[in-house]
Amino acid sequence: MSETIQPLGSRVLVLVLAQENRTASGLVIPDTAKEKPQRGEVVAIGDDTDVIKVAVGDRVLFPKYTGTEVKLDDRDHLIIESTDLLAILRDAPAA
């Protein structure tokens, strides 16, 4: 059975995006040496639309140690105050 979470107020639910397992030169990074993820995708938003500046589907950047960790369908998520989000990540325009 699958669960859903609806954040309240100005909180957002963010799916934590996995970090790369290899460096640019091809070295494998062990789990103990990886930094805490800081990127995610917004999967649900609260009902305080005056404060929330992101939408479902936005990729975001957040501080390393923020939010409340939850596991849904064996995937890591965070419930974060929308004001704690640092930036929306966008693809660079083609040159």
SEFIZA-3560 file (N, C-alpha, C; in Angstrom, 3 decimals):
REM SEFIZA-3560
<numar><xx>0.834</xx><yy>-1.181</yy><zz>0.000</zz><atom>N</atom></numar>
<numar><xx>0.000</xx><yy>0.000</yy><zz>0.000</zz><atom>CA</atom></numar>
<numar><xx>0.877</xx><yy>1.243</yy><zz>0.000</zz><atom>C</atom></numar>
<numar><xx>0.560</xx><yy>2.148</yy><zz>-0.840</zz><atom>N</atom></numar>
<numar><xx>1.336</xx><yy>3.365</yy><zz>-1.003</zz><atom>CA</atom></numar>
<numar><xx>0.662</xx><yy>4.508</yy><zz>-0.248</zz><atom>C</atom></numar>
<numar><xx>1.464</xx><yy>5.358</yy><zz>0.384</zz><atom>N</atom></numar>
<numar><xx>0.953</xx><yy>6.501</yy><zz>1.134</zz><atom>CA</atom></numar>
<numar><xx>1.285</xx><yy>7.789</yy><zz>0.401</zz><atom>C</atom></numar>
<numar><xx>0.503</xx><yy>8.806</yy><zz>0.662</zz><atom>N</atom></numar>
<numar><xx>0.814</xx><yy>10.144</yy><zz>0.174</zz><atom>CA</atom></numar>
<numar><xx>0.865</xx><yy>11.086</yy><zz>1.377</zz><atom>C</atom></numar>
<numar><xx>1.586</xx><yy>12.175</yy><zz>1.230</zz><atom>N</atom></numar>
<numar><xx>1.681</xx><yy>13.183</yy><zz>2.282</zz><atom>CA</atom></numar>
<numar><xx>1.287</xx><yy>14.520</yy><zz>1.685</zz><atom>C</atom></numar>
<numar><xx>0.416</xx><yy>15.224</yy><zz>2.366</zz><atom>N</atom></numar>
<numar><xx>0.037</xx><yy>16.580</yy><zz>1.979</zz><atom>CA</atom></numar>
<numar><xx>0.606</xx><yy>17.523</yy><zz>3.023</zz><atom>C</atom></numar>
<numar><xx>1.649</xx><yy>18.287</yy><zz>2.689</zz><atom>N</atom></numar>
<numar><xx>2.221</xx><yy>19.231</yy><zz>3.648</zz><atom>CA</atom></numar>
<numar><xx>1.195</xx><yy>20.288</yy><zz>4.055</zz><atom>C</atom></numar>
<numar><xx>1.356</xx><yy>20.812</yy><zz>5.251</zz><atom>N</atom></numar>
<numar><xx>0.465</xx><yy>21.857</yy><zz>5.750</zz><atom>CA</atom></numar>
<numar><xx>1.172</xx><yy>23.204</yy><zz>5.755</zz><atom>C</atom></numar>
<numar><xx>0.393</xx><yy>24.266</yy><zz>5.655</zz><atom>N</atom></numar>
<numar><xx>0.935</xx><yy>25.619</yy><zz>5.734</zz><atom>CA</atom></numar>
<numar><xx>1.909</xx><yy>25.915</yy><zz>4.614</zz><atom>C</atom></numar>
<numar><xx>3.080</xx><yy>26.427</yy><zz>4.981</zz><atom>N</atom></numar>
<numar><xx>4.072</xx><yy>26.831</yy><zz>3.979</zz><atom>CA</atom></numar>
<numar><xx>5.157</xx><yy>25.771</yy><zz>3.774</zz><atom>C</atom></numar>
<numar><xx>4.857</xx><yy>24.538</yy><zz>4.126</zz><atom>N</atom></numar>
<numar><xx>5.840</xx><yy>23.458</yy><zz>3.960</zz><atom>CA</atom></numar>
<numar><xx>5.714</xx><yy>22.815</yy><zz>2.584</zz><atom>C</atom></numar>
<numar><xx>6.825</xx><yy>22.226</yy><zz>2.120</zz><atom>N</atom></numar>
<numar><xx>6.839</xx><yy>21.492</yy><zz>0.855</zz><atom>CA</atom></numar>
<numar><xx>7.445</xx><yy>20.114</yy><zz>1.087</zz><atom>C</atom></numar>
<numar><xx>7.003</xx><yy>19.137</yy><zz>0.305</zz><atom>N</atom></numar>
<numar><xx>7.561</xx><yy>17.787</yy><zz>0.343</zz><atom>CA</atom></numar>
<numar><xx>8.507</xx><yy>17.665</yy><zz>-0.835</zz><atom>C</atom></numar>
<numar><xx>9.762</xx><yy>17.311</yy><zz>-0.537</zz><atom>N</atom></numar>
<numar><xx>10.808</xx><yy>17.248</yy><zz>-1.557</zz><atom>CA</atom></numar>
<numar><xx>11.359</xx><yy>15.831</yy><zz>-1.636</zz><atom>C</atom></numar>
<numar><xx>11.389</xx><yy>15.270</yy><zz>-2.842</zz><atom>N</atom></numar>
<numar><xx>12.043</xx><yy>13.988</yy><zz>-3.093</zz><atom>CA</atom></numar>
<numar><xx>13.535</xx><yy>14.265</yy><zz>-3.212</zz><atom>C</atom></numar>
<numar><xx>14.336</xx><yy>13.649</yy><zz>-2.356</zz><atom>N</atom></numar>
<numar><xx>15.777</xx><yy>13.866</yy><zz>-2.362</zz><atom>CA</atom></numar>
<numar><xx>16.380</xx><yy>13.152</yy><zz>-3.566</zz><atom>C</atom></numar>
<numar><xx>17.126</xx><yy>13.893</yy><zz>-4.388</zz><atom>N</atom></numar>
<numar><xx>17.764</xx><yy>13.307</yy><zz>-5.567</zz><atom>CA</atom></numar>
<numar><xx>19.092</xx><yy>12.682</yy><zz>-5.179</zz><atom>C</atom></numar>
<numar><xx>19.367</xx><yy>11.522</yy><zz>-5.722</zz><atom>N</atom></numar>
<numar><xx>20.579</xx><yy>10.768</yy><zz>-5.386</zz><atom>CA</atom></numar>
<numar><xx>21.828</xx><yy>11.493</yy><zz>-5.864</zz><atom>C</atom></numar>
<numar><xx>22.908</xx><yy>11.333</yy><zz>-5.109</zz><atom>N</atom></numar>
<numar><xx>24.207</xx><yy>11.884</yy><zz>-5.467</zz><atom>CA</atom></numar>
<numar><xx>24.910</xx><yy>10.932</yy><zz>-6.434</zz><atom>C</atom></numar>
<numar><xx>25.850</xx><yy>11.474</yy><zz>-7.181</zz><atom>N</atom></numar>
<numar><xx>26.656</xx><yy>10.659</yy><zz>-8.083</zz><atom>CA</atom></numar>
<numar><xx>27.527</xx><yy>9.693</yy><zz>-7.280</zz><atom>C</atom></numar>
<numar><xx>27.727</xx><yy>8.487</yy><zz>-7.798</zz><atom>N</atom></numar>
<numar><xx>28.556</xx><yy>7.481</yy><zz>-7.134</zz><atom>CA</atom></numar>
<numar><xx>30.002</xx><yy>7.515</yy><zz>-7.590</zz><atom>C</atom></numar>
<numar><xx>30.287</xx><yy>8.285</yy><zz>-8.639</zz><atom>N</atom></numar>
<numar><xx>31.643</xx><yy>8.338</yy><zz>-9.194</zz><atom>CA</atom></numar>
<numar><xx>32.084</xx><yy>9.786</yy><zz>-9.368</zz><atom>C</atom></numar>
<numar><xx>33.390</xx><yy>9.983</yy><zz>-9.294</zz><atom>N</atom></numar>
<numar><xx>33.941</xx><yy>11.310</yy><zz>-9.577</zz><atom>CA</atom></numar>
<numar><xx>34.062</xx><yy>11.476</yy><zz>-11.085</zz><atom>C</atom></numar>
<numar><xx>34.423</xx><yy>12.661</yy><zz>-11.527</zz><atom>N</atom></numar>
<numar><xx>34.598</xx><yy>12.913</yy><zz>-12.963</zz><atom>CA</atom></numar>
<numar><xx>35.685</xx><yy>12.029</yy><zz>-13.566</zz><atom>C</atom></numar>
<numar><xx>36.684</xx><yy>11.652</yy><zz>-12.746</zz><atom>N</atom></numar>
<numar><xx>37.769</xx><yy>10.797</yy><zz>-13.253</zz><atom>CA</atom></numar>
<numar><xx>37.439</xx><yy>9.310</yy><zz>-13.150</zz><atom>C</atom></numar>
<numar><xx>36.246</xx><yy>8.963</yy><zz>-12.619</zz><atom>N</atom></numar>
<numar><xx>35.823</xx><yy>7.568</yy><zz>-12.589</zz><atom>CA</atom></numar>
<numar><xx>36.014</xx><yy>6.852</yy><zz>-11.264</zz><atom>C</atom></numar>
<numar><xx>36.511</xx><yy>7.542</yy><zz>-10.233</zz><atom>N</atom></numar>
<numar><xx>36.680</xx><yy>6.907</yy><zz>-8.924</zz><atom>CA</atom></numar>
<numar><xx>35.327</xx><yy>6.728</yy><zz>-8.249</zz><atom>C</atom></numar>
<numar><xx>35.131</xx><yy>5.556</yy><zz>-7.631</zz><atom>N</atom></numar>
<numar><xx>33.882</xx><yy>5.273</yy><zz>-6.926</zz><atom>CA</atom></numar>
<numar><xx>33.928</xx><yy>5.918</yy><zz>-5.541</zz><atom>C</atom></numar>
<numar><xx>32.867</xx><yy>6.623</yy><zz>-5.178</zz><atom>N</atom></numar>
<numar><xx>32.779</xx><yy>7.273</yy><zz>-3.878</zz><atom>CA</atom></numar>
<numar><xx>32.000</xx><yy>6.361</yy><zz>-2.932</zz><atom>C</atom></numar>
<numar><xx>32.612</xx><yy>5.933</yy><zz>-1.820</zz><atom>N</atom></numar>
<numar><xx>31.871</xx><yy>5.078</yy><zz>-0.876</zz><atom>CA</atom></numar>
<numar><xx>30.795</xx><yy>5.889</yy><zz>-0.151</zz><atom>C</atom></numar>
<numar><xx>29.754</xx><yy>5.207</yy><zz>0.340</zz><atom>N</atom></numar>
<numar><xx>28.653</xx><yy>5.887</yy><zz>1.022</zz><atom>CA</atom></numar>
<numar><xx>29.127</xx><yy>6.709</yy><zz>2.208</zz><atom>C</atom></numar>
<numar><xx>30.150</xx><yy>6.253</yy><zz>2.907</zz><atom>N</atom></numar>
<numar><xx>30.627</xx><yy>6.970</yy><zz>4.091</zz><atom>CA</atom></numar>
<numar><xx>31.307</xx><yy>8.289</yy><zz>3.742</zz><atom>C</atom></numar>
<numar><xx>31.745</xx><yy>8.457</yy><zz>2.501</zz><atom>N</atom></numar>
<numar><xx>32.441</xx><yy>9.678</yy><zz>2.095</zz><atom>CA</atom></numar>
<numar><xx>31.527</xx><yy>10.666</yy><zz>1.360</zz><atom>C</atom></numar>
<numar><xx>30.302</xx><yy>10.238</yy><zz>1.067</zz><atom>N</atom></numar>
<numar><xx>29.394</xx><yy>11.122</yy><zz>0.340</zz><atom>CA</atom></numar>
<numar><xx>28.892</xx><yy>12.230</yy><zz>1.244</zz><atom>C</atom></numar>
<numar><xx>28.690</xx><yy>13.401</yy><zz>0.643</zz><atom>N</atom></numar>
<numar><xx>28.095</xx><yy>14.512</yy><zz>1.376</zz><atom>CA</atom></numar>
<numar><xx>26.583</xx><yy>14.340</yy><zz>1.392</zz><atom>C</atom></numar>
<numar><xx>25.942</xx><yy>14.981</yy><zz>2.332</zz><atom>N</atom></numar>
<numar><xx>24.497</xx><yy>14.931</yy><zz>2.437</zz><atom>CA</atom></numar>
<numar><xx>23.893</xx><yy>15.603</yy><zz>1.189</zz><atom>C</atom></numar>
<numar><xx>22.879</xx><yy>14.983</yy><zz>0.562</zz><atom>N</atom></numar>
<numar><xx>22.288</xx><yy>15.568</yy><zz>-0.642</zz><atom>CA</atom></numar>
<numar><xx>21.717</xx><yy>16.954</yy><zz>-0.371</zz><atom>C</atom></numar>
<numar><xx>21.754</xx><yy>17.791</yy><zz>-1.398</zz><atom>N</atom></numar>
<numar><xx>21.233</xx><yy>19.146</yy><zz>-1.278</zz><atom>CA</atom></numar>
<numar><xx>20.281</xx><yy>19.491</yy><zz>-2.421</zz><atom>C</atom></numar>
<numar><xx>19.945</xx><yy>18.519</yy><zz>-3.232</zz><atom>N</atom></numar>
<numar><xx>19.061</xx><yy>18.766</yy><zz>-4.373</zz><atom>CA</atom></numar>
<numar><xx>17.860</xx><yy>17.847</yy><zz>-4.274</zz><atom>C</atom></numar>
<numar><xx>16.736</xx><yy>18.342</yy><zz>-4.752</zz><atom>N</atom></numar>
<numar><xx>15.539</xx><yy>17.526</yy><zz>-4.721</zz><atom>CA</atom></numar>
<numar><xx>14.506</xx><yy>18.045</yy><zz>-5.693</zz><atom>C</atom></numar>
<numar><xx>13.404</xx><yy>17.301</yy><zz>-5.751</zz><atom>N</atom></numar>
<numar><xx>12.295</xx><yy>17.675</yy><zz>-6.621</zz><atom>CA</atom></numar>
<numar><xx>11.047</xx><yy>17.827</yy><zz>-5.760</zz><atom>C</atom></numar>
<numar><xx>10.346</xx><yy>18.934</yy><zz>-5.920</zz><atom>N</atom></numar>
<numar><xx>9.137</xx><yy>19.192</yy><zz>-5.153</zz><atom>CA</atom></numar>
<numar><xx>8.040</xx><yy>18.240</yy><zz>-5.636</zz><atom>C</atom></numar>
<numar><xx>7.453</xx><yy>17.470</yy><zz>-4.698</zz><atom>N</atom></numar>
<numar><xx>6.393</xx><yy>16.526</yy><zz>-5.070</zz><atom>CA</atom></numar>
<numar><xx>5.039</xx><yy>16.918</yy><zz>-4.489</zz><atom>C</atom></numar>
<numar><xx>5.014</xx><yy>17.812</yy><zz>-3.498</zz><atom>N</atom></numar>
<numar><xx>3.751</xx><yy>18.314</yy><zz>-2.946</zz><atom>CA</atom></numar>
<numar><xx>4.029</xx><yy>19.627</yy><zz>-2.223</zz><atom>C</atom></numar>
<numar><xx>3.024</xx><yy>20.506</yy><zz>-2.212</zz><atom>N</atom></numar>
<numar><xx>3.170</xx><yy>21.786</yy><zz>-1.521</zz><atom>CA</atom></numar>
<numar><xx>1.995</xx><yy>21.978</yy><zz>-0.564</zz><atom>C</atom></numar>
<numar><xx>2.227</xx><yy>22.804</yy><zz>0.455</zz><atom>N</atom></numar>
<numar><xx>1.181</xx><yy>23.113</yy><zz>1.420</zz><atom>CA</atom></numar>
<numar><xx>0.147</xx><yy>24.068</yy><zz>0.837</zz><atom>C</atom></numar>
<numar><xx>-0.771</xx><yy>24.518</yy><zz>1.686</zz><atom>N</atom></numar>
<numar><xx>-1.874</xx><yy>25.340</yy><zz>1.221</zz><atom>CA</atom></numar>
<numar><xx>-1.649</xx><yy>26.845</yy><zz>1.380</zz><atom>C</atom></numar>
<numar><xx>-0.500</xx><yy>27.264</yy><zz>1.852</zz><atom>N</atom></numar>
<numar><xx>-0.197</xx><yy>28.689</yy><zz>2.024</zz><atom>CA</atom></numar>
<numar><xx>0.470</xx><yy>29.223</yy><zz>0.755</zz><atom>C</atom></numar>
<numar><xx>-0.332</xx><yy>29.427</yy><zz>-0.275</zz><atom>N</atom></numar>
<numar><xx>0.214</xx><yy>29.802</yy><zz>-1.586</zz><atom>CA</atom></numar>
<numar><xx>0.758</xx><yy>31.223</yy><zz>-1.626</zz><atom>C</atom></numar>
<numar><xx>0.461</xx><yy>32.040</yy><zz>-0.613</zz><atom>N</atom></numar>
<numar><xx>1.029</xx><yy>33.394</yy><zz>-0.564</zz><atom>CA</atom></numar>
<numar><xx>2.520</xx><yy>33.358</yy><zz>-0.254</zz><atom>C</atom></numar>
<numar><xx>2.966</xx><yy>32.341</yy><zz>0.476</zz><atom>N</atom></numar>
<numar><xx>4.365</xx><yy>32.232</yy><zz>0.895</zz><atom>CA</atom></numar>
<numar><xx>5.159</xx><yy>31.307</yy><zz>-0.023</zz><atom>C</atom></numar>
<numar><xx>4.537</xx><yy>30.244</yy><zz>-0.511</zz><atom>N</atom></numar>
<numar><xx>5.236</xx><yy>29.227</yy><zz>-1.308</zz><atom>CA</atom></numar>
<numar><xx>5.507</xx><yy>29.751</yy><zz>-2.712</zz><atom>C</atom></numar>
<numar><xx>6.777</xx><yy>29.747</yy><zz>-3.110</zz><atom>N</atom></numar>
<numar><xx>7.196</xx><yy>30.278</yy><zz>-4.411</zz><atom>CA</atom></numar>
<numar><xx>7.626</xx><yy>29.188</yy><zz>-5.385</zz><atom>C</atom></numar>
<numar><xx>7.399</xx><yy>27.914</yy><zz>-5.041</zz><atom>N</atom></numar>
<numar><xx>7.769</xx><yy>26.799</yy><zz>-5.912</zz><atom>CA</atom></numar>
<numar><xx>6.510</xx><yy>26.030</yy><zz>-6.295</zz><atom>C</atom></numar>
<numar><xx>6.634</xx><yy>25.205</yy><zz>-7.328</zz><atom>N</atom></numar>
<numar><xx>5.516</xx><yy>24.393</yy><zz>-7.802</zz><atom>CA</atom></numar>
<numar><xx>5.937</xx><yy>22.932</yy><zz>-7.830</zz><atom>C</atom></numar>
<numar><xx>4.963</xx><yy>22.052</yy><zz>-7.846</zz><atom>N</atom></numar>
<numar><xx>5.243</xx><yy>20.624</yy><zz>-7.973</zz><atom>CA</atom></numar>
<numar><xx>6.026</xx><yy>20.402</yy><zz>-9.262</zz><atom>C</atom></numar>
<numar><xx>7.110</xx><yy>19.630</yy><zz>-9.170</zz><atom>N</atom></numar>
<numar><xx>7.948</xx><yy>19.360</yy><zz>-10.329</zz><atom>CA</atom></numar>
<numar><xx>9.210</xx><yy>20.196</yy><zz>-10.385</zz><atom>C</atom></numar>
<numar><xx>9.266</xx><yy>21.299</yy><zz>-9.633</zz><atom>N</atom></numar>
<numar><xx>10.469</xx><yy>22.135</yy><zz>-9.605</zz><atom>CA</atom></numar>
<numar><xx>11.611</xx><yy>21.371</yy><zz>-8.942</zz><atom>C</atom></numar>
<numar><xx>12.813</xx><yy>21.496</yy><zz>-9.512</zz><atom>N</atom></numar>
<numar><xx>14.019</xx><yy>20.971</yy><zz>-8.857</zz><atom>CA</atom></numar>
<numar><xx>14.582</xx><yy>22.092</yy><zz>-8.012</zz><atom>C</atom></numar>
<numar><xx>14.916</xx><yy>21.781</yy><zz>-6.758</zz><atom>N</atom></numar>
<numar><xx>15.320</xx><yy>22.824</yy><zz>-5.813</zz><atom>CA</atom></numar>
<numar><xx>16.630</xx><yy>22.470</yy><zz>-5.123</zz><atom>C</atom></numar>
<numar><xx>17.237</xx><yy>23.511</yy><zz>-4.574</zz><atom>N</atom></numar>
<numar><xx>18.452</xx><yy>23.398</yy><zz>-3.773</zz><atom>CA</atom></numar>
<numar><xx>18.071</xx><yy>23.777</yy><zz>-2.350</zz><atom>C</atom></numar>
<numar><xx>18.534</xx><yy>22.974</yy><zz>-1.368</zz><atom>N</atom></numar>
<numar><xx>18.212</xx><yy>23.244</yy><zz>0.031</zz><atom>CA</atom></numar>
<numar><xx>19.452</xx><yy>23.046</yy><zz>0.891</zz><atom>C</atom></numar>
<numar><xx>19.472</xx><yy>23.616</yy><zz>2.119</zz><atom>N</atom></numar>
<numar><xx>20.627</xx><yy>23.454</yy><zz>2.997</zz><atom>CA</atom></numar>
<numar><xx>20.853</xx><yy>21.990</yy><zz>3.370</zz><atom>C</atom></numar>
<numar><xx>22.082</xx><yy>21.649</yy><zz>3.727</zz><atom>N</atom></numar>
<numar><xx>22.432</xx><yy>20.256</yy><zz>4.046</zz><atom>CA</atom></numar>
<numar><xx>21.628</xx><yy>19.677</yy><zz>5.195</zz><atom>C</atom></numar>
<numar><xx>21.454</xx><yy>20.430</yy><zz>6.241</zz><atom>N</atom></numar>
<numar><xx>20.808</xx><yy>19.895</yy><zz>7.439</zz><atom>CA</atom></numar>
<numar><xx>19.531</xx><yy>20.659</yy><zz>7.719</zz><atom>C</atom></numar>
<numar><xx>18.478</xx><yy>20.311</yy><zz>6.996</zz><atom>N</atom></numar>
<numar><xx>17.200</xx><yy>20.986</yy><zz>7.145</zz><atom>CA</atom></numar>
<numar><xx>16.068</xx><yy>19.987</yy><zz>6.980</zz><atom>C</atom></numar>
<numar><xx>14.919</xx><yy>20.347</yy><zz>7.456</zz><atom>N</atom></numar>
<numar><xx>13.723</xx><yy>19.562</yy><zz>7.229</zz><atom>CA</atom></numar>
<numar><xx>13.599</xx><yy>18.313</yy><zz>8.077</zz><atom>C</atom></numar>
<numar><xx>12.489</xx><yy>17.638</yy><zz>7.881</zz><atom>N</atom></numar>
<numar><xx>12.183</xx><yy>16.386</yy><zz>8.558</zz><atom>CA</atom></numar>
<numar><xx>12.229</xx><yy>15.261</yy><zz>7.537</zz><atom>C</atom></numar>
<numar><xx>13.048</xx><yy>14.248</yy><zz>7.805</zz><atom>N</atom></numar>
<numar><xx>13.205</xx><yy>13.141</yy><zz>6.869</zz><atom>CA</atom></numar>
<numar><xx>12.032</xx><yy>12.178</yy><zz>6.986</zz><atom>C</atom></numar>
<numar><xx>11.499</xx><yy>11.761</yy><zz>5.835</zz><atom>N</atom></numar>
<numar><xx>10.460</xx><yy>10.737</yy><zz>5.769</zz><atom>CA</atom></numar>
<numar><xx>10.777</xx><yy>9.801</yy><zz>4.616</zz><atom>C</atom></numar>
<numar><xx>10.361</xx><yy>8.553</yy><zz>4.746</zz><atom>N</atom></numar>
<numar><xx>10.591</xx><yy>7.561</yy><zz>3.697</zz><atom>CA</atom></numar>
<numar><xx>9.226</xx><yy>7.173</yy><zz>3.132</zz><atom>C</atom></numar>
<numar><xx>9.047</xx><yy>7.359</yy><zz>1.832</zz><atom>N</atom></numar>
<numar><xx>7.825</xx><yy>6.981</yy><zz>1.131</zz><atom>CA</atom></numar>
<numar><xx>8.190</xx><yy>6.075</yy><zz>-0.026</zz><atom>C</atom></numar>
<numar><xx>7.569</xx><yy>4.915</yy><zz>-0.093</zz><atom>N</atom></numar>
<numar><xx>7.853</xx><yy>3.957</yy><zz>-1.171</zz><atom>CA</atom></numar>
<numar><xx>9.346</xx><yy>3.699</yy><zz>-1.298</zz><atom>C</atom></numar>
<numar><xx>10.024</xx><yy>3.561</yy><zz>-0.157</zz><atom>N</atom></numar>
<numar><xx>11.466</xx><yy>3.278</yy><zz>-0.085</zz><atom>CA</atom></numar>
<numar><xx>12.329</xx><yy>4.371</yy><zz>-0.715</zz><atom>C</atom></numar>
<numar><xx>11.827</xx><yy>5.588</yy><zz>-0.792</zz><atom>N</atom></numar>
<numar><xx>12.599</xx><yy>6.720</yy><zz>-1.311</zz><atom>CA</atom></numar>
<numar><xx>12.642</xx><yy>7.801</yy><zz>-0.240</zz><atom>C</atom></numar>
<numar><xx>13.796</xx><yy>8.476</yy><zz>-0.145</zz><atom>N</atom></numar>
<numar><xx>13.981</xx><yy>9.514</yy><zz>0.867</zz><atom>CA</atom></numar>
<numar><xx>13.320</xx><yy>10.821</yy><zz>0.437</zz><atom>C</atom></numar>
<numar><xx>12.569</xx><yy>11.390</yy><zz>1.361</zz><atom>N</atom></numar>
<numar><xx>11.912</xx><yy>12.685</yy><zz>1.157</zz><atom>CA</atom></numar>
<numar><xx>12.213</xx><yy>13.570</yy><zz>2.349</zz><atom>C</atom></numar>
<numar><xx>12.022</xx><yy>14.873</yy><zz>2.168</zz><atom>N</atom></numar>
<numar><xx>12.129</xx><yy>15.848</yy><zz>3.250</zz><atom>CA</atom></numar>
<numar><xx>10.887</xx><yy>16.719</yy><zz>3.250</zz><atom>C</atom></numar>
<numar><xx>10.396</xx><yy>17.042</yy><zz>4.441</zz><atom>N</atom></numar>
<numar><xx>9.378</xx><yy>18.075</yy><zz>4.577</zz><atom>CA</atom></numar>
<numar><xx>10.119</xx><yy>19.314</yy><zz>5.051</zz><atom>C</atom></numar>
<numar><xx>10.076</xx><yy>20.368</yy><zz>4.234</zz><atom>N</atom></numar>
<numar><xx>10.887</xx><yy>21.567</yy><zz>4.453</zz><atom>CA</atom></numar>
<numar><xx>9.980</xx><yy>22.796</yy><zz>4.451</zz><atom>C</atom></numar>
<numar><xx>10.288</xx><yy>23.761</yy><zz>5.303</zz><atom>N</atom></numar>
<numar><xx>9.628</xx><yy>25.072</yy><zz>5.222</zz><atom>CA</atom></numar>
<numar><xx>10.005</xx><yy>25.688</yy><zz>3.877</zz><atom>C</atom></numar>
<numar><xx>9.047</xx><yy>26.227</yy><zz>3.158</zz><atom>N</atom></numar>
<numar><xx>9.350</xx><yy>26.789</yy><zz>1.833</zz><atom>CA</atom></numar>
<numar><xx>10.360</xx><yy>27.929</yy><zz>1.917</zz><atom>C</atom></numar>
<numar><xx>10.396</xx><yy>28.625</yy><zz>3.037</zz><atom>N</atom></numar>
<numar><xx>11.356</xx><yy>29.725</yy><zz>3.188</zz><atom>CA</atom></numar>
<numar><xx>12.782</xx><yy>29.220</yy><zz>3.388</zz><atom>C</atom></numar>
<numar><xx>12.956</xx><yy>27.924</yy><zz>3.689</zz><atom>N</atom></numar>
<numar><xx>14.295</xx><yy>27.349</yy><zz>3.831</zz><atom>CA</atom></numar>
<numar><xx>14.907</xx><yy>26.952</yy><zz>2.493</zz><atom>C</atom></numar>
<numar><xx>14.110</xx><yy>26.878</yy><zz>1.438</zz><atom>N</atom></numar>
<numar><xx>14.632</xx><yy>26.525</yy><zz>0.121</zz><atom>CA</atom></numar>
<numar><xx>15.548</xx><yy>27.639</yy><zz>-0.358</zz><atom>C</atom></numar>
<numar><xx>16.662</xx><yy>27.249</yy><zz>-0.975</zz><atom>N</atom></numar>
<numar><xx>17.663</xx><yy>28.230</yy><zz>-1.398</zz><atom>CA</atom></numar>
<numar><xx>17.470</xx><yy>28.706</yy><zz>-2.833</zz><atom>C</atom></numar>
<numar><xx>17.073</xx><yy>27.796</yy><zz>-3.733</zz><atom>N</atom></numar>
<numar><xx>16.985</xx><yy>28.167</yy><zz>-5.141</zz><atom>CA</atom></numar>
<numar><xx>16.197</xx><yy>27.135</yy><zz>-5.915</zz><atom>C</atom></numar>
<numar><xx>15.673</xx><yy>27.553</yy><zz>-7.075</zz><atom>N</atom></numar>
<numar><xx>15.079</xx><yy>26.639</yy><zz>-8.033</zz><atom>CA</atom></numar>
<numar><xx>16.149</xx><yy>26.359</yy><zz>-9.087</zz><atom>C</atom></numar>
<numar><xx>16.361</xx><yy>25.098</yy><zz>-9.410</zz><atom>N</atom></numar>
<numar><xx>17.359</xx><yy>24.717</yy><zz>-10.408</zz><atom>CA</atom></numar>
<numar><xx>16.699</xx><yy>24.651</yy><zz>-11.780</zz><atom>C</atom></numar>
<numar><xx>17.283</xx><yy>25.323</yy><zz>-12.738</zz><atom>N</atom></numar>
<numar><xx>16.736</xx><yy>25.332</yy><zz>-14.104</zz><atom>CA</atom></numar>
<numar><xx>17.838</xx><yy>24.900</yy><zz>-15.073</zz><atom>C</atom></numar>
<numar><xx>17.430</xx><yy>24.312</yy><zz>-16.194</zz><atom>N</atom></numar>
<numar><xx>18.380</xx><yy>23.941</yy><zz>-17.234</zz><atom>CA</atom></numar>
<numar><xx>18.924</xx><yy>25.205</yy><zz>-17.891</zz><atom>C</atom></numar>
<numar><xx>20.201</xx><yy>25.195</yy><zz>-18.203</zz><atom>N</atom></numar>
<numar><xx>20.817</xx><yy>26.348</yy><zz>-18.867</zz><atom>CA</atom></numar>
<numar><xx>20.289</xx><yy>26.442</yy><zz>-20.301</zz><atom>C</atom></numar>
<numar><xx>20.079</xx><yy>27.656</yy><zz>-20.814</zz><atom>N</atom></numar>
<numar><xx>19.617</xx><yy>27.792</yy><zz>-22.185</zz><atom>CA</atom></numar>
<numar><xx>20.679</xx><yy>27.321</yy><zz>-23.158</zz><atom>C</atom></numar>
<numar><xx>20.231</xx><yy>26.759</yy><zz>-24.275</zz><atom>N</atom></numar>
<numar><xx>21.180</xx><yy>26.287</yy><zz>-25.300</zz><atom>CA</atom></numar>
<numar><xx>21.905</xx><yy>27.458</yy><zz>-25.910</zz><atom>C</atom></numar>
<numar><xx>23.198</xx><yy>27.265</yy><zz>-26.151</zz><atom>N</atom></numar>
<numar><xx>24.026</xx><yy>28.351</yy><zz>-26.701</zz><atom>CA</atom></numar>
<numar><xx>23.888</xx><yy>28.475</yy><zz>-28.190</zz><atom>C</atom></numar>
//
